[in-house]
Amino acid sequence: MKVFPVVALMFFLAAACKTTNDAAALPENSSPTVTGALVEAGEPNNPADSLIIAFEKTACFGRCPVYKIKVYASGFAVYEGLNFSEKMGLYATRFSQEKIDRIFESAEKIEFFKLASEYENPQVTDLPSTITMLNNDGKKHRIKARIGTPEKLQIFQENLSVTLNEMPWQPYSQR
């Protein structure tokens, strides 16, 4: 009688380990896909599916929203709400090529790739930073803006924030 519970426990543990191993066997470069209201990992990414847009809001000494958004060449995007953001946790959506093109057209209008890499003052630490990275047609530029940001960059970042946050984000699972 005492053997049956031990055998059952061993069977259960073996099955649980198999499930964990199957999940761990998922390629690191898996491409998540949106299925219904949940996003799951899928087939490996195409090597050409590189990061083309990254947008981040950093912390302040108050209740500033802290989040990161990454958009890939395929249009797949991931939102990570970290602190005080409207959405907390991981979410995903898909951008149309048309929407991506409009973002890059707006960047070209303000000469984004010619702007300074940093607008900062080390003595000012209580304001959040906005970090924007664009990678288009062989041009890659990252700007960290906290203080002294040119008006045209502020407007671009505000519009980009609205565009990114208005997307239909769905909960994301990295199974």
Summary of the structure (lengths in Angstrom):
residues: 175
radius of gyration: 21.1
end to end distance: 38.0
largest distance: 77.9
contacts: 460
relative contact order: 0.17
helix: 30%
strand: 34%
